[in-house]
Amino acid sequence: MWTRGTVQGLVSAATLLLAIAAQGQSVWNSTNGTWNSNGAGNEWTPNGVPTSSTVVHFGSTAVVPTTVTATVKGKSVVSASAIIGVDSGRTATVIVEDQGSPGVWTASGDIYVGMAGTGTLTIHDGGEVVQSSGGGIIGQSTGSVGTVNVTGAGAKWTISNGGLTVGNSGQGTLNITGGGEVAANGASVMGYAAGSNGTILVSGAGSLLSNTSGIAIGRSGTAQLTIENGGRYLGTTVNLSLVTGSGTLNLNGTAGARGVLEVNSIVGGLGTEAFNIDGGILKARTNGALIGTGFEAGDIQVLSGGAIIEVGSGISSSVSSSLAGAGGVTKTGTGTLTFNGTDANSYNGVTVVENGTLVLDRAAADSGTVKNLEVGDGTGASGSAVVRLDKNEQINDNASVTIKSDGSFNLNGKNETVGTLVNQGGTFTTGAGKLTGTGASVTWAGGTNTINSGGSVEDAHVVISGGTNTVEAGGNLVVLAGGAGLEINNASLTLNASNTTAGNLTLRSSVTSTGNSSIATAGVGTNAGTVNLDGGTRDFNVASGQLSVSANITNGGLTKLGTGTMLASGTSTYAGATTVSNGTLNVSGSLSQTSSVVVANGGTLMFSGTAGSSKINDSAAITLQAGSTLAFAAGLSNHTETLGALTLSGNSIIDLGTGSNNILQFALSGAASWNGTLSIYNYNLGDRIYFGTQDNNTSLTLAQLNSIQFFSGAGTGLLGIGQWTGNNTGEVTFGSGEIAPVPEPATVMTALLLLGIVGWSERSWFTRRGALRLRQQAA
């Protein structure tokens, strides 16, 4: 960890070493010579090859040339400390290279590049500089200029027991390119003193700057570290603008050539800092704050290339400062990254969690931790990419959330508002939390979606088109008013039963379905799942196929739309009206409290399932409009259905189905309006239709009786059309209200209809010339 004393101590020691270096020195005197490890050493003043105890100077006023160059070519040379660019006005260059055999310079002390003059150290073509002790100082004094270039595979500068200073009081530049490496094993600093300037570039595949201790970028001066194009920095703590300086850290890259910054933590200081990420990878080395405190809003910019944050296996890291900019953030690695702290992020790009876990834990009600969010990338194992909320309202209210096949999005009992949510095949779980959509849509297209523990999902447009979708343990899926409602497309929603609190679907809008879809209740609990109509009349538009609803429909009224079939197999208790505007409403369960039923043109009300007691409220008034049908399902036998009064608004059908012994009991209907013809289909042995149950003269009027016709099949096998005459009131009086064709005309009442010759099948229970009569059950 960097402190002000650490850096001050480093520079003070370097200054002391400079004073010591004035003794026992050798000065390079050749404008362009080769530094050899043997020979006469004529390039040196005084003559002689330096030893490991010799301080070597390049670019000194002690010799005539103002510009000197020394090259180490495929040889091994040694020295103590070294100064390249000793005096002001002098320029010196040292080149270390490999020409068939390693060119290695081993120094046992500090190496200064640009002491007071201009110095350049170039290490390339496999050359190496190794310091067994001391540090590397580039741009020591005010007015000095120092440059170190380490370039090419195999080129390396190793500072074994010291740090790296780039821009102490002067101007320092370190370029690590093309696979070169620099390794420092002590505290390092860039832009140490006021007025200094330090620049480091790490660029190219294989290029590496490593530091076992921290680095301060812009202590009191100005400094910039850039890692890009496959370059890599490996270290511990990075401190920007430690005291009063200006520090800039650039992490750049593109696909296949990304800069990598692999550190324990990055913190801001007291000066001016800038951390720009444009396609680079920030990698956490240890647990703790990867990007910590000390940054103000706007200091950290995620540019258009985006930021990749990698947290490896077993590591839990965090980002507590605000991230801004036009780009997005991609989380990689199997470890855990947490966005915490108090300041909102303002970057505009997508947040993608490719692997591992992202925990959203910024200050509550912030709504600015992330904007658009993608959980998973569709390539990993199921559940390998996780987003978990640890505080409420972490995602922008207008954001889109997409869950890929390998993604898991867990509200973790927290509340969140989003623009859209789409699960393409991953896992979505609320816990006790609440997800509120702003009306665009919540879409469950695949995967597993679970609302549980009293949690809820609310939106004005909910689309279910795939996956396993469950509401349980007091959970609630709420379809709000003002949007497109609930769409179920060849998919299922399960409202699990419970002995305490079941799963619920609350509808404040319509339902539209296609294909074979269902809203089911499941489980072994005593409380079944419910569809709560929330006090209103809700449209169920089955555009095609069948929508099966086994859950209890409550609290409102129901209108069936669309040409498809709605199968109501649950024990529904809603008390409002039921309207079948189109298609089929097939009741295999019960609508025991519906107040009335209207079947419109093109609509069918059907009874199916287990025979027995009524499926519709016994007192529910029934209206059959022109072109409508009331039907028993094929094969249903021995079923009795009791209904309220029947109103006929046009030509309609009652189809008793292919079963037998079915009874249809209407209430007194003589006062009801009848228009058109009522056709009774599939009238078979034992079938009965009743109007009223007591002797009266209001069961049906003569006009109503004259509008009834019977068929032995589905509109085929005409049994007859009524031509009734009655008493002086124009009404027919009979005890049980039963209308039935009978096998022989032995006994008739006052009102008798003689039928024409009608053909019967062998199974028919009519004679070839039959009679239709009103038959009184009691004597």
C-alpha positions in Angstrom: 0.0 0.0 0.0 1.4 3.4 -1.0 1.9 6.1 1.6 3.5 9.5 1.1 6.5 8.4 3.3 7.1 5.4 1.1 7.7 7.5 -2.0 9.6 10.2 -0.2 11.9 7.5 1.2 12.5 6.1 -2.2 13.5 9.4 -3.8 15.6 10.4 -0.8 17.6 7.2 -1.0 18.1 7.7 -4.8 19.5 11.2 -4.1 21.9 9.8 -1.6 23.1 7.1 -4.0 23.8 9.8 -6.6 26.1 11.5 -4.2 28.0 8.3 -3.5 28.2 7.5 -7.2 30.6 10.4 -7.7 33.4 8.2 -6.4 35.0 5.3 -8.4 33.3 6.2 -11.7 34.0 5.4 -15.3 32.7 7.8 -18.0 31.8 6.6 -21.5 33.7 8.7 -24.1 32.6 7.1 -27.4 30.1 8.7 -29.8 29.1 5.3 -31.0 30.9 2.3 -29.6 30.4 -1.2 -28.3 30.5 -1.9 -24.6 32.5 -5.1 -24.2 33.3 -7.1 -21.1 37.0 -7.4 -22.0 39.6 -5.6 -24.0 41.5 -2.4 -23.3 38.4 -0.4 -22.4 39.4 2.6 -24.5 35.8 3.8 -24.6 36.0 4.6 -21.0 37.7 7.4 -19.1 39.8 6.4 -17.3 40.6 3.4 -19.5 39.5 0.0 -18.4 36.5 -2.2 -18.5 34.1 -1.5 -15.6 33.6 -4.1 -12.9 30.7 -4.8 -10.7 31.9 -2.1 -8.3 32.2 0.6 -10.9 29.7 3.4 -11.3 29.3 4.1 -15.0 28.4 7.5 -16.5 27.1 8.2 -20.0 26.7 11.8 -21.3 29.0 13.6 -18.9 30.8 16.9 -19.2 33.9 15.0 -18.0 34.4 14.0 -21.6 34.4 15.8 -24.9 31.5 14.3 -26.9 28.1 15.9 -26.1 26.3 12.9 -27.6 27.4 9.3 -26.9 26.0 5.9 -27.7 27.0 2.6 -26.1 25.8 -0.8 -27.4 25.9 -4.1 -25.6 25.9 -6.7 -28.4 25.5 -10.3 -27.4 27.8 -9.9 -24.4 27.5 -9.8 -20.7 28.7 -6.6 -19.0 28.6 -5.5 -15.4 28.6 -2.3 -13.3 27.5 -0.9 -10.0 25.2 2.1 -10.4 24.7 3.7 -13.8 23.7 7.2 -15.0 22.7 7.7 -18.6 22.5 11.5 -19.5 24.5 12.7 -16.5 24.7 16.5 -17.2 22.5 19.1 -18.6 23.1 19.7 -22.3 24.5 16.2 -22.8 22.7 13.3 -24.6 23.5 9.6 -24.0 22.1 6.3 -25.3 22.7 2.8 -24.1 21.5 -0.1 -26.3 21.3 -3.7 -25.0 20.6 -6.3 -27.6 21.0 -10.0 -28.4 23.0 -10.9 -31.5 23.2 -14.7 -31.4 23.9 -14.8 -27.8 22.3 -12.9 -24.9 23.3 -9.3 -24.4 23.0 -8.8 -20.6 23.9 -5.8 -18.5 24.0 -6.7 -14.8 24.1 -3.7 -12.4 24.4 -3.9 -8.6 23.0 -0.4 -8.0 20.5 2.2 -9.2 20.2 3.0 -12.9 19.4 6.6 -13.8 18.2 7.4 -17.3 18.2 11.2 -17.6 19.9 12.5 -14.5 20.3 16.2 -15.5 20.7 15.7 -19.3 18.9 13.5 -21.8 19.2 9.8 -21.6 17.9 6.8 -23.4 18.1 3.1 -22.6 16.9 0.7 -25.3 16.6 -3.0 -24.6 15.6 -5.0 -27.6 16.2 -8.2 -29.6 16.4 -10.3 -26.5 18.7 -8.0 -24.6 18.4 -7.9 -20.8 19.2 -5.5 -18.0 19.3 -7.0 -14.5 19.7 -4.9 -11.3 20.5 -7.0 -8.3 19.9 -4.0 -6.0 18.8 -0.4 -6.4 16.0 1.1 -8.4 15.3 2.4 -11.9 14.9 6.2 -12.1 13.9 7.8 -15.4 13.9 11.6 -15.5 15.6 12.4 -12.2 16.2 16.2 -12.1 14.3 19.2 -13.2 14.9 19.7 -17.0 16.1 16.2 -17.5 14.6 13.9 -20.1 14.8 10.1 -19.7 13.4 7.4 -22.0 13.6 3.6 -21.6 12.4 1.4 -24.5 12.0 -2.3 -23.8 10.7 -3.9 -27.0 10.4 -7.3 -28.6 10.1 -10.8 -27.3 12.9 -11.7 -24.8 13.8 -8.1 -24.0 13.6 -7.6 -20.3 14.5 -5.1 -17.5 14.5 -6.7 -14.1 14.8 -4.5 -11.0 15.2 -7.3 -8.4 15.2 -5.4 -5.2 14.0 -1.9 -5.9 11.2 0.2 -7.3 10.7 2.2 -10.5 10.5 5.9 -10.7 9.3 7.5 -14.0 9.5 11.3 -13.8 11.1 12.1 -10.5 11.5 15.8 -11.0 12.1 15.7 -14.7 10.4 14.0 -17.7 10.4 10.2 -17.8 9.1 7.8 -20.4 9.0 4.0 -20.3 7.8 2.2 -23.4 7.3 -1.6 -23.1 6.2 -2.9 -26.5 6.2 -5.9 -28.8 6.5 -8.5 -26.0 9.1 -6.7 -23.8 9.0 -7.1 -20.0 9.9 -4.9 -17.1 9.8 -6.3 -13.5 10.1 -4.2 -10.4 10.1 -5.5 -6.9 9.7 -2.3 -4.9 7.3 0.6 -4.5 7.1 2.6 -7.8 6.1 6.1 -8.6 5.3 8.2 -11.7 5.4 12.0 -11.6 7.0 12.3 -8.2 7.6 16.0 -7.6 5.7 19.0 -8.6 6.4 19.9 -12.3 7.6 16.4 -13.1 6.0 14.2 -15.9 6.0 10.4 -16.1 4.6 8.3 -18.9 4.5 4.5 -19.2 3.1 2.6 -22.3 2.6 -1.1 -22.2 1.5 -2.3 -25.6 1.5 -5.4 -27.7 1.0 -9.1 -27.1 3.3 -10.4 -24.4 4.3 -7.0 -23.2 4.4 -6.9 -19.4 5.1 -4.5 -16.5 5.0 -6.2 -13.2 5.5 -4.8 -9.7 5.4 -6.7 -6.5 4.5 -3.5 -4.6 2.2 -0.6 -5.4 2.6 2.2 -8.0 1.6 5.8 -7.6 0.6 7.5 -10.8 1.0 11.3 -10.3 2.1 11.8 -6.8 2.7 15.5 -7.0 3.5 15.8 -10.7 1.7 14.6 -13.8 1.7 11.0 -14.9 0.0 8.7 -17.3 0.0 4.8 -17.5 -1.4 3.3 -20.6 -2.0 -0.5 -21.1 -3.3 -1.5 -24.5 -3.2 -3.8 -27.4 -2.4 -7.0 -25.5 -0.1 -5.4 -23.0 -0.4 -6.3 -19.3 0.3 -4.7 -15.9 0.6 -7.0 -12.9 0.8 -5.4 -9.5 -0.8 -4.8 -6.1 -2.2 -1.3 -5.4 -2.5 1.5 -8.0 -2.9 5.0 -6.5 -3.9 7.8 -8.7 -2.8 11.4 -7.7 -1.4 10.4 -4.4 -0.8 13.9 -3.0 -1.5 16.9 -5.2 -0.6 15.5 -8.6 -2.5 14.5 -11.7 -2.7 10.8 -12.5 -4.2 9.2 -15.6 -4.7 5.5 -16.1 -5.7 4.2 -19.5 -6.8 0.6 -20.1 -7.5 0.1 -23.8 -8.0 -2.8 -26.2 -10.1 -4.5 -28.8 -11.2 -8.1 -29.2 -8.1 -10.3 -29.3 -5.8 -7.5 -28.3 -7.0 -6.2 -24.9 -4.9 -4.4 -22.4 -4.9 -6.2 -19.0 -4.6 -4.5 -15.6 -4.3 -7.2 -12.9 -4.1 -5.7 -9.5 -5.4 -5.9 -5.9 -7.0 -2.4 -5.9 -7.1 1.0 -7.5 -7.7 4.0 -5.3 -7.9 7.8 -5.8 -5.8 10.3 -4.0 -5.9 14.0 -3.1 -5.1 15.4 -6.6 -6.7 15.0 -9.9 -7.3 11.5 -11.2 -8.7 9.9 -14.4 -9.2 6.3 -15.0 -10.3 5.6 -18.6 -11.3 2.1 -19.7 -11.8 1.6 -23.4 -11.9 -2.1 -24.2 -9.4 -3.2 -21.6 -9.6 -5.9 -18.9 -9.4 -5.1 -15.2 -8.6 -8.2 -13.3 -8.8 -8.7 -9.5 -6.0 -10.6 -7.9 -7.3 -10.8 -4.3 -10.4 -10.3 -2.2 -11.4 -6.7 -1.4 -12.1 -3.4 -3.1 -10.9 -3.6 -6.7 -11.9 0.0 -7.3 -12.0 1.7 -4.0 -12.5 5.2 -2.6 -11.0 8.5 -3.5 -12.7 9.0 -6.8 -15.3 11.7 -7.6 -18.1 11.4 -10.1 -16.7 11.4 -13.6 -13.2 10.3 -12.6 -13.7 6.8 -13.9 -14.8 6.7 -17.6 -16.0 3.6 -19.4 -15.6 4.6 -23.0 -17.2 3.2 -26.1 -15.0 0.1 -26.1 -16.4 -0.9 -22.7 -14.8 -2.3 -19.6 -14.2 -6.0 -18.9 -13.9 -6.8 -15.2 -12.6 -10.3 -14.4 -12.9 -11.9 -11.0 -11.4 -15.4 -10.8 -12.4 -18.4 -8.9 -12.6 -18.0 -5.1 -12.2 -14.2 -5.3 -14.8 -11.7 -4.0 -14.1 -8.2 -5.2 -16.0 -4.9 -5.2 -16.3 -1.6 -7.1 -17.5 1.2 -4.8 -16.8 4.3 -6.9 -19.0 5.7 -9.6 -18.5 4.5 -13.2 -19.5 7.0 -16.0 -19.2 7.1 -19.8 -20.8 5.8 -23.0 -19.6 2.2 -22.8 -20.7 -0.9 -20.9 -19.3 -3.3 -18.4 -18.7 -7.0 -18.9 -18.2 -9.3 -15.8 -16.1 -12.4 -16.5 -14.5 -15.0 -14.3 -16.2 -17.4 -11.9 -15.7 -15.2 -8.8 -18.0 -12.6 -7.3 -18.0 -8.9 -8.1 -20.1 -6.5 -6.0 -21.1 -3.0 -7.0 -21.4 -1.3 -3.6 -20.8 2.2 -2.1 -23.1 5.2 -2.2 -22.6 6.9 -5.6 -24.7 6.0 -8.6 -23.1 4.7 -11.8 -23.9 6.7 -14.9 -22.3 4.7 -17.7 -24.8 4.2 -20.6 -23.7 0.8 -22.0 -25.0 -2.7 -21.3 -23.8 -4.6 -18.3 -23.1 -8.2 -19.3 -22.4 -10.9 -16.8 -20.7 -13.7 -18.8 -19.7 -15.8 -15.9 -19.6 -15.7 -12.1 -21.7 -13.5 -9.9 -22.5 -9.8 -9.9 -24.0 -8.5 -6.7 -25.9 -5.1 -6.9 -25.5 -3.5 -3.5 -25.4 0.3 -4.1 -27.3 2.7 -1.8 -31.0 1.9 -1.7 -33.4 3.7 -4.1 -30.4 4.6 -6.2 -31.7 3.0 -9.5 -28.4 3.8 -11.1 -26.1 0.9 -10.3 -26.6 -0.5 -13.8 -28.7 0.3 -16.9 -29.4 -2.3 -19.5 -28.4 -5.8 -18.1 -27.6 -9.1 -19.8 -27.3 -12.1 -17.4 -25.3 -14.8 -19.1 -24.0 -14.9 -22.7 -25.7 -18.1 -23.7 -22.5 -20.2 -23.9 -22.0 -21.4 -20.3 -23.5 -24.0 -18.1 -26.9 -23.4 -16.6 -26.7 -20.9 -13.7 -23.0 -20.1 -14.3 -23.8 -16.4 -14.6 -25.6 -14.8 -11.7 -27.0 -11.4 -10.8 -28.2 -10.9 -7.3 -29.7 -7.9 -5.6 -28.6 -7.1 -2.1 -30.4 -3.7 -2.0 -33.6 -2.3 -3.5 -33.8 -0.5 -6.8 -30.4 -1.1 -8.3 -31.3 -1.0 -12.0 -32.4 2.0 -14.1 -36.2 2.1 -14.2 -36.2 2.2 -18.0 -33.6 -0.5 -18.4 -33.9 -3.8 -20.2 -32.9 -7.0 -18.4 -32.2 -10.1 -20.6 -31.5 -13.5 -19.0 -29.7 -15.9 -21.3 -29.7 -19.7 -21.1 -26.8 -19.7 -18.6 -28.0 -16.8 -16.6 -29.7 -16.5 -13.2 -31.4 -13.3 -12.0 -32.3 -13.3 -8.3 -34.2 -10.4 -6.8 -33.2 -12.0 -3.4 -36.2 -10.5 -1.7 -35.5 -7.0 -2.9 -37.7 -4.6 -5.0 -36.7 -3.6 -8.5 -38.3 -1.5 -11.4 -37.3 -2.1 -15.0 -38.4 -1.2 -18.5 -38.4 -4.8 -19.8 -37.3 -8.2 -18.6 -36.9 -11.2 -21.0 -35.9 -14.6 -19.8 -34.6 -16.5 -22.8 -33.8 -19.7 -21.0 -32.2 -19.0 -17.7 -33.5 -18.6 -14.1 -35.6 -15.8 -12.6 -36.5 -15.8 -8.9 -38.2 -13.1 -6.8 -38.0 -14.5 -3.2 -40.0 -12.0 -1.2 -39.1 -9.2 -3.6 -41.1 -7.3 -6.1 -40.3 -6.7 -9.8 -42.3 -3.8 -11.3 -42.3 -3.3 -15.1 -42.9 0.1 -16.5 -45.3 -1.3 -19.2 -43.1 -2.4 -22.0 -43.2 -6.1 -21.1 -42.0 -8.8 -18.8 -41.4 -11.8 -21.0 -40.8 -15.4 -19.9 -39.7 -17.1 -23.1 -37.9 -20.0 -21.5 -36.0 -21.3 -18.6 -37.4 -21.3 -15.0 -39.4 -18.3 -13.6 -40.5 -18.4 -10.0 -42.4 -16.0 -7.9 -42.3 -17.2 -4.3 -42.1 -16.3 -0.6 -44.8 -13.6 -1.0 -43.0 -11.9 -3.8 -44.6 -10.4 -6.9 -44.1 -9.4 -10.5 -46.2 -6.5 -11.8 -46.4 -5.1 -15.3 -49.1 -4.0 -17.8 -47.7 -6.4 -20.4 -46.7 -9.9 -19.4 -45.7 -12.4 -22.1 -45.3 -16.2 -21.3 -44.1 -18.1 -24.3 -42.0 -20.9 -22.9 -40.2 -22.3 -19.9 -41.4 -23.5 -16.5 -43.3 -20.7 -14.8 -44.5 -21.0 -11.2 -46.2 -18.7 -8.7 -46.2 -20.2 -5.3 -46.0 -19.6 -1.5 -48.1 -16.4 -1.5 -46.5 -15.1 -4.7 -48.5 -12.9 -7.0 -48.2 -12.2 -10.8 -50.1 -8.9 -11.3 -51.1 -7.8 -14.8 -51.7 -4.1 -14.5 -54.2 -2.0 -16.4 -53.2 0.2 -19.3 -51.1 -2.2 -21.3 -51.4 -5.2 -23.6 -52.2 -7.5 -20.7 -51.2 -11.1 -20.3 -50.1 -13.1 -23.4 -49.7 -16.8 -23.1 -48.4 -18.4 -26.3 -48.2 -22.2 -26.3 -47.0 -22.1 -22.7 -48.0 -22.7 -19.1 -48.3 -20.8 -15.9 -48.6 -22.8 -12.7 -50.2 -21.4 -9.6 -49.1 -23.8 -6.9 -51.4 -24.8 -4.1 -50.5 -24.6 -0.5 -51.8 -25.4 2.9 -51.2 -21.8 3.9 -50.9 -19.3 1.0 -51.0 -20.4 -2.7 -49.8 -18.7 -5.8 -52.0 -16.1 -7.4 -52.5 -14.4 -10.7 -54.1 -11.0 -10.4 -55.7 -9.6 -13.6 -56.4 -5.9 -14.0 -56.2 -6.3 -17.8 -57.0 -8.9 -20.4 -55.6 -12.3 -21.3 -54.6 -13.4 -24.8 -53.5 -16.9 -25.7 -52.4 -18.9 -28.7 -51.6 -22.6 -29.2 -52.1 -25.0 -26.3 -51.6 -22.9 -23.2 -52.6 -23.2 -19.6 -53.1 -21.4 -16.3 -52.9 -24.4 -13.9 -53.0 -25.1 -10.2 -50.8 -27.8 -8.9 -49.4 -29.2 -5.7 -51.1 -31.0 -2.7 -52.0 -28.1 -0.5 -55.6 -27.4 0.5 -55.6 -23.8 -0.9 -55.6 -23.9 -4.7 -54.0 -21.2 -6.8 -56.3 -18.4 -7.9 -56.9 -16.1 -10.8 -58.1 -12.9 -9.2 -60.0 -10.7 -11.6 -59.6 -7.8 -9.1 -63.3 -6.7 -9.3 -63.5 -6.2 -13.0 -64.7 -8.1 -16.1 -61.7 -9.5 -17.9 -61.3 -10.6 -21.5 -59.9 -14.0 -22.2 -59.0 -13.9 -25.9 -58.1 -17.4 -27.1 -56.9 -16.5 -30.6 -56.2 -20.2 -31.5 -55.8 -23.6 -29.8 -56.9 -24.0 -26.2 -56.3 -22.2 -23.0 -56.8 -24.5 -20.0 -57.5 -22.8 -16.7 -57.6 -25.2 -13.7 -57.1 -22.4 -11.1 -60.0 -20.9 -9.2 -61.2 -17.8 -11.0 -62.4 -15.2 -8.5 -63.6 -11.7 -7.9 -65.1 -10.3 -11.1 -66.6 -11.3 -14.5 -65.3 -13.1 -17.6 -65.6 -12.5 -21.3 -64.4 -15.2 -23.7 -63.1 -13.9 -27.0 -61.3 -15.5 -29.9 -62.0 -18.6 -32.0 -60.1 -20.9 -29.7 -61.4 -22.9 -26.7 -61.1 -21.9 -23.1 -61.3 -24.9 -20.8 -62.3 -23.8 -17.2 -61.6 -26.9 -15.1 -61.2 -25.3 -11.8 -63.7 -24.5 -9.0 -64.2 -20.8 -10.0 -66.2 -18.5 -7.6 -66.3 -15.2 -9.5 -69.8 -13.7 -9.1 -69.9 -11.4 -12.2 -71.3 -12.1 -15.6 -69.9 -14.6 -18.1 -70.0 -13.8 -21.8 -68.9 -16.1 -24.6 -68.4 -13.7 -27.5 -66.6 -16.2 -29.8 -65.1 -19.6 -29.7 -65.8 -22.1 -26.9 -66.0 -21.8 -23.2 -65.7 -25.4 -22.0 -66.6 -25.7 -18.3 -65.4 -29.0 -16.9 -65.1 -27.6 -13.4 -67.6 -25.1 -12.1 -68.7 -21.5 -12.4 -70.8 -21.8 -9.2 -71.4 -18.1 -8.6 -71.5 -16.4 -12.0 -74.6 -14.2 -12.1 -75.4 -14.7 -15.8 -74.2 -16.2 -19.0 -74.5 -14.7 -22.5 -73.4 -16.7 -25.5 -73.0 -14.5 -28.6 -72.9 -15.3 -32.3 -70.1 -17.8 -33.0 -69.8 -18.6 -29.3 -70.3 -22.0 -27.6 -70.9 -22.7 -23.9 -69.9 -26.3 -23.3 -70.2 -28.7 -20.3 -67.6 -31.5 -20.0 -65.7 -33.4 -17.5 -67.2 -35.5 -14.7 -71.0 -35.9 -14.8 -72.9 -34.9 -11.8 -74.2 -31.7 -10.3 -74.4 -28.4 -12.1 -71.3 -26.7 -13.4 -72.9 -23.2 -13.7 -74.7 -21.3 -10.9 -78.2 -22.8 -10.7 -79.8 -19.4 -10.9 -77.6 -17.8 -13.6 -79.8 -16.4 -16.4 -78.8 -17.8 -19.8 -79.0 -15.8 -23.0 -78.4 -17.4 -26.3 -77.9 -14.9 -29.1 -78.2 -15.6 -32.8 -75.7 -18.1 -33.9 -74.8 -19.3 -30.5 -74.6 -22.8 -29.0 -75.1 -24.4 -25.6 -73.5 -27.9 -25.7 -72.7 -31.0 -23.8 -69.3 -32.4 -24.7 -69.1 -35.6 -26.7 -69.4 -38.7 -24.5 -70.7 -36.8 -21.4 -73.6 -38.9 -20.0 -75.8 -38.9 -16.9 -75.2 -35.2 -16.2 -77.7 -32.8 -14.9 -77.2 -29.1 -15.5 -79.5 -26.6 -13.7 -79.7 -23.0 -15.0 -81.7 -19.9 -14.7 -84.2 -18.6 -17.2 -83.4 -18.9 -20.9 -83.5 -15.9 -23.2 -83.3 -16.5 -26.9 -82.1 -13.6 -29.1 -81.9 -15.4 -32.4 -81.5 -18.8 -34.0 -79.5 -20.9 -31.5 -78.5 -24.5 -30.7 -78.7 -26.7 -27.7 -76.5 -29.7 -28.4 -77.0 -32.6 -25.9 -74.0 -34.4 -27.2 -73.4 -38.0 -28.1 -73.9 -39.2 -24.5 -77.2 -40.2 -22.9 -79.4 -39.5 -20.0 -78.4 -35.8 -19.8 -80.8 -33.4 -18.2 -80.9 -29.7 -18.9 -83.1 -27.9 -16.3 -83.9 -24.2 -17.0 -85.8 -22.0 -14.6 -89.3 -20.6 -15.7 -88.7 -18.9 -18.9 -92.1 -17.9 -20.1 -91.4 -14.2 -19.3 -88.1 -14.2 -21.1 -87.7 -12.8 -24.6 -87.5 -15.4 -27.4 -86.7 -14.6 -31.0 -85.7 -17.1 -33.6 -85.6 -20.9 -33.6 -84.1 -23.1 -30.8 -82.7 -26.2 -32.3 -82.1 -29.2 -30.0 -79.2 -31.4 -31.4 -78.4 -35.0 -30.6 -81.6 -35.6 -28.6 -81.1 -39.2 -27.5 -82.7 -41.9 -25.3 -83.1 -40.6 -21.7 -82.3 -37.0 -22.4 -84.5 -34.4 -20.9 -85.0 -30.6 -21.1 -87.0 -28.9 -18.3 -88.4 -25.4 -18.0 -89.5 -24.9 -14.4 -90.3 -27.7 -11.9 -93.9 -27.0 -10.7 -97.4 -26.9 -12.3 -97.6 -23.4 -13.7 -98.5 -21.5 -16.8 -95.3 -19.5 -17.2 -92.8 -22.3 -18.1 -92.9 -21.4 -21.8 -95.4 -19.6 -24.0 -97.0 -21.1 -27.1 -94.8 -18.9 -29.2 -91.7 -20.1 -27.4 -92.8 -23.8 -27.8 -93.5 -23.2 -31.5 -89.8 -22.1 -32.0 -88.3 -25.3 -30.8 -87.1 -28.1 -33.2 -85.5 -31.4 -32.4 -82.7 -33.3 -34.3 -81.4 -36.8 -33.7 -78.0 -35.7 -34.9 -76.0 -32.5 -35.1 -78.4 -30.7 -37.3 -79.5 -33.8 -39.1 -82.4 -36.2 -38.6 -85.1 -33.7 -38.0 -87.6 -35.0 -35.5 -90.1 -32.2 -35.9 -91.0 -28.6 -35.5 -93.7 -27.6 -32.9 -97.2 -26.4 -34.1 -98.7 -25.9 -30.7 -102.2 -24.8 -29.7 -103.1 -24.1 -26.1 -105.6 -22.8 -23.7 -107.4 -19.5 -23.8 -104.3 -17.7 -22.4 -102.2 -18.9 -25.3 -100.0 -20.8 -22.9 -99.3 -24.5 -22.3 -99.6 -25.7 -18.8 -97.7 -28.8 -17.6 -96.4 -30.0 -14.3 -92.7 -30.8 -14.6 -91.9 -28.5 -17.5 -90.5 -31.4 -19.5 -90.2 -31.3 -23.2 -89.5 -34.7 -24.8 -90.3 -36.7 -27.9 -91.9 -40.0 -26.8 -92.2 -43.4 -28.5 -95.9 -43.6 -29.0 -98.9 -41.2 -29.2 -101.1 -43.2 -26.9 -101.8 -40.4 -24.4 -101.7 -36.8 -25.4 -102.6 -33.6 -23.6 -104.7 -30.8 -25.1 -101.8 -29.4 -26.9 -100.7 -32.1 -29.5 -98.3 -31.9 -32.3 -98.5 -34.3 -35.2 -95.3 -34.7 -37.0 -94.8 -35.6 -40.6 -93.1 -38.8 -41.6 -89.6 -38.6 -40.3 -86.8 -41.2 -40.9 -85.2 -42.6 -37.8 -82.1 -44.7 -37.2 -82.4 -48.1 -35.7 -81.1 -46.8 -32.4 -83.8 -44.1 -32.2 -86.5 -44.6 -29.7 -89.2 -43.0 -31.9 -91.6 -44.8 -34.1 -91.7 -44.1 -37.8 -94.7 -41.8 -37.2 -94.0 -40.4 -33.8 -95.6 -37.6 -31.8 -94.1 -34.8 -29.7 -96.0 -34.1 -26.5 -95.7 -32.3 -23.3 -95.7 -35.0 -20.7 -96.8 -34.5 -17.1 -94.6 -36.5 -14.7 -97.2 -36.7 -12.0 -100.8 -38.0 -12.3 
